[in-house]
Amino acid sequence: MSGEPILIAALSGRALAASARRAGYVPLVVDAFGDADTRALAGDARAIAGALRKGFGKAELLRALDEMAQAAGSDPIGLILGPGFEDSPKLVGELAKRYRLMGCAAETVARANDPKAFFALLADLGIEHPATVFAPPQDTQAGWLSKRAGACGGRHIRRLGRGKAASAAPRRYFQKEVEGGAFSAFAITGACGTAFAFTRSWCAPRGREPYRFGGIVSADELDADLEARLIDTCLALINPLQLVGVVSFDFIVSGSEALLLEVNPRPGASLDVLDDAGGTLFKAHISACRGEDAVEILARQWRPKPHACAYLYADKGAVEVGEMDWPGWVSDVPPAGQRIEAGAPIATVHAEADNAELAQATCAKRLEKLAGVVYGSQNDQDN
């Protein structure tokens, strides 16, 4: 295979692998799923059983990365980490000793995911954010959420019962619930400057998981004042957190308020809807991490289309995936024979269109269609 090899480790490595391929690299992927399309994209791929539930173990992860690096034929240019290391900054540090880390350092990961340090920094900088406390709130009538420090995605977020006493739990903190629109600022930042794009996301609530991730769409042009305020907030955090490469900032926009929820110091879901056919965001990430001018690459090459993607969950019950001819607009394809437990993600649906609204609407229709196919296939097997 032509192209330079690059190591990727994430709970799901498919989005990074796809972007790397589009950019002309050969991705060597370790993740928790081992989806069929990830394996097809990768020059080599390893799935670590149990990583989704308990995180990556140092020995097993290093062994997988070392084996792929040694078998690659030429030295990988570095290692990119996706979601899955938020609560493991020490592991990030160990990986950085062994490979050239293309992304934020362990110290950045630690500070961005330590609620006490992070929200103290926001207070020092005068950055607006929801009220946040580290002991159970006394007045739960006001509406509070319990969040797990160092978690990714929204399945860890719980809504406290109004009027009911809240109890402390390890690694959990409490944040005032704010109604509004969920926006993210996607940034590529480095020594030569920072470029921004924006996405909007929505939830797929289920039972005790009111903030379970539903999907994401590249945002249409934002109000100029709102965009300026979001960018100013992001820029204020780049140096204090020592951010580099692809990162994202999650906001809740309520009326005239734009409240910062968290900073993700690594590539995430936005990559799926903002990258283009040439893998320009991946190229720019590599350049930024090398100290080169990523902004110039984006200005010259980046040509994205309005794009939405959404998760199909096993909300109609556990399902065993059969032999299927998956549509081209589906990714994160589970291998035939895999059992998906009730409520777990099955696959990701995509849609491109002339505008974001149409892309999101098409995505919703495709979710319904795919659910019918998956569960119809299950019924066929059962009969």
N, C-alpha and C positions, 0 to 999 in steps of 0.2 A: 504494500500500500504506500502511495506517495504521501508526502507531507510529514512534518515533524510531529513526533508523539508528545502528548501532554497528559499528565495524570489528573483525574477528576475523582473526588470523593464527596458524596452527598447522600442524604437519605434516598432521594431520587436523582439520578444523574442524567436522565434522558434529555432535559432541556439544555443543559450545558454541553452534552455530547452532540446534540443536533447543531447547536450554534458553532461548536468547534469544527464539525464537519463542513458546514457552510463556509467557514473561514479558511478551510484548507488544511486543518490539523487532523491528526489521528488521535482520537480520544481513547484513553485507557481508563476504564471506569470501575470504581468500587461503589456499590450502593446497597440498599436494603431490599430491593425488589427483583432485580434481574429481569425486567420486562423484556418482551420479545423485541420491541423496536430499539431499546437501548443496546441490546446485544448486536442487533443488525448494524447500528451506527458505529459501534465501538470497534477499535482494532483488537481489543481484549476487554473482557468484562468479568467481574466477580461479584456475586451477591453474598452478603453476610447475614445469615439467618439470625433473627432476634434483634438486629440493630434498630429496627423501627420501634421496638418496645423498650429496649434498655440502653440504646446508644451504641456507638462503636467502641469496641474494646481495643486497647492499644496494640497488643500483640497480634491479634487477628488482622487488624487493619494494616499494620506495617508489613506483615507477611504477604498480604495480597498485593499491596503496592510494590513491594520489592520484587515479587515474582513477575509482575507485569513489566516493570522497568527492565529487569534482566532479559526478558524474552522479546523486548521491543525491537532489537536490532540496532537502535541508536538511542543515546541518552535522552530521556524526556526533558523538555525545556523547563519544566516546573510542575507544580501541583496547584490546582484550583479547588477550593473548598466551597461547597454549596450548603444548603440547609442541613442541620444535623450536628453542628459543633458549637451551638450557642451556649450550652452549659458545660463545655469541655475546653476552656482556654489552655489548660495545662497540656492536653493532647495536641492542640494546635501548636503550642510551643515545641513539643517533641517532634512533630512533623516538620516544622521549620528547620530543625537541626539536621534533618536527613535530606530534605528536598528544598529547592528554591520555591518559596511560597509566593504564588501569584495572587496577592490579595492582602487583606488587613492582618496585622500582626496579632499575636496572642493577647497582648496588653489591650489592644483595641477591642477585641472580642470580649474580654473580661469586663471592661468598663461599660461597654454598651449594653451588656446583659446583666449587670449588677444594679437592680432597681435603686438602691440607696445612693450609689455613686452617680448613676445616670440622672435621676431626678434632682439631686443636689446640684449637678452641673447645669441643668435647665434653669433651676432657680437662680443660680449665680449669674447666668447669662440673660435672665429676664425673658426666657422663652415660655410662652403659654402652653399649658398642658392640663389635663384633668386632675382634680384633687387626688392625691395619692398618699396612702398611709401604709404602715408596716405592721400595725397591730389591728385586730378586728375592730371595725368601726362600731361605735355605740349606737348611733342613730341609723339603723338600716332602712328606715322609712324613706330616706332620701334616694335610695337606689344605688347599690354598689355592686362591683364585679370583683371576683377573686381570680387572680392571674398567677400562673406559675413562672417564676423567674427562669430565664434561659430556655424557654419553650419557643417553638416555632409553629406557625399555623394558628388556628383559632379554637381547636378542639379542647384546649386546656382551660378555656375561660368559662367560669361559672357565674351565674347571677345569684346574688344572695337573696334569700326570701325576705320580703319587706316585713318589718316588724319582728323578725326572728333573730335571736341571738346568733352572732357569728363566732366561729372558733378559729384559733390559729392552726396553721398546718405548715409543715416544713417547706421552705422555698416558695411560699405564697405571699403575695402582697395584695393590697386592696385599692381599687380605683373607682372614683365616682363615674357612674354610667352617664354618657352624653349621647343624645340622639343627634344624628346628622349623617352626612355623606362621607364614605371612606375613600380617601384619595392617597396616592403614594407619589412621592417625587423620586424618580429614578435618576441617579447621578453617576457619571463617570468622572472621577477626579484624580488629579495627579499634579506634578510639579508645574505643568504648563497650563493649568486652568481646569475648569469644571464645566461640564455640559449637562443639561437637564431635559427630561421628558416626564410626562405625567400619565398615571393610570388611575382608573376608578374600579373599585371592587365591590362585591356584594357577598352576603352570607347565605348559607343553606342550613337554617336552624333545624335541629333535631333533638328532641328530648331535653336533656341537661346540657346540651351544647348549642346555646343560642348564637354563638359567633363562629360556628363551623364554616370554613372557607367554602364559598360557592363558586366564584369565578372572578375574572378580571378582564378589563377592556382598556385599550389605549384611549386616553381621554381626548375628547374634542377640545378645541381651543378654550382655555380657561379665561375667566374674567381677569383682565390685566392686573388689577389691584391684588386679587387673590394670588395670582401666579407670582407677583413680585414679593409678597409676604412669605409665601412658601419658600421661595429661593433664598430670601434673606435669612430665614430660620436655618435652612440647610447649610448655607455658607458659614454661619456662625459656629457650626459644630465640626466642620471639617478639620480644622487645625487642632482644637482641643482633644478630639478623639483620634487624630492622626489617621483619618480615613484615606484609602487609596483604591483605585480601580472602580469596579461596579459596586455600588451600595444603594440602599433605598431608605426613605424616611416615610413613615406611616402617620397620616393625619386623620382626624375627624373634623369635618367642616360643619359647623352648626351656626346658621345665621351669619353674623359678621365675624365669628370666631373661627380660627384655624388652630386647633389644639394638637400638639405633637404627642403621639403615643409611644413610638419606639423608633430606633435606628437599627437597620439590618446591615451589618458590615460585611456583606457578601452578596453575590448574585442570587436572585430569587425568582418568584413567579413572573415578575415584570418582563424578564428576558423572553418569555414565550410570546408576548404580544407586541414587543417593541423591536425585536431584532428584524433584520431584513434578509433577503435571499442570499446576500453575500457574506453573512455572518459578521457584519461590520461592528456590532457591539462587542463581539468576542475579540476581534482584532484590536479594538480600541482599549479593551480591558488589559490585554497583554501589553500594549504600548504604554498605558498609564503606569502599570506596575514596573515597567522597565525605565521609567523616568522620561519617556518620549512624549511627543505631542499627540495625545488622543483626540483632543478637540478638533485638530486639523483633519484627522482621519474622518471624523463624523461629518464635518462640514463638506468634505469632498465626496464621501461615499455613501452616507447613511440614507436609505430610501425605503422607509417602512410603509406598510399599508395598514389601514384601520383593521384591528384584529382583536378578537375576543376568544377566551377559552374558559371552560368550566369543568368541574369534576362531576362525573357520574358516580353516585354512591349506591351501595347495595341496600337501599332503603325499602325495597320490597321483600327483603329477607336474604339470608345467605344463598349464595349461588356458586355452582361449579362451572367454570368457563369451559365451553365446548370448543370443538374445531369450528372456527368462524372465519369468514372472509371480511375482515375489518375494513370499514370505509377509510379512505385516505385522510379524512378530517379527524381521525382518532389517533391519539398517542398514549403512551404509557400502557401499552397493550399487555395484559397478563398472558402468560403461556397457557396453552390448552391443558385442562386438567387441574388448574389451580382453583382452590376453594377460597372464595371471598366471603368473609364473615359479614353478618348483617351490620349495616352502618359504615362499613369500610369503603374506601374509594376503589372503584373498578377500573376506570380509565378516564382520560381527559379528552374533551370535545373541543374542536377549534372552528372558527369561522372568520373569513376575511370578507370585507364589504367596502362600499364606497364611503361609509361613515361609521362611527362607533356605535350609534344606536341600532343600525341595521345589523352590524356584526353581532351585537349582543342578542338581538331578537332571533337571528339565524341560529346562534349557539343554543338558545333555549329550545328551539324546535328540534335540533339535532340531539339534544339530551333526551327528549321524549322518544324520539325514533330509536336511539341506541338502546334505551332501557327496554323498549318493546322487543328488540332483536335479542338482547342478552337473556331476558327472562323467557322469551319465547323459545329460545334454544334450550334453556333449562327444562321447560315443560316438554319439549320434544324428547329429551333424554329420559325424562321420568316416565313417559308413556310407553 
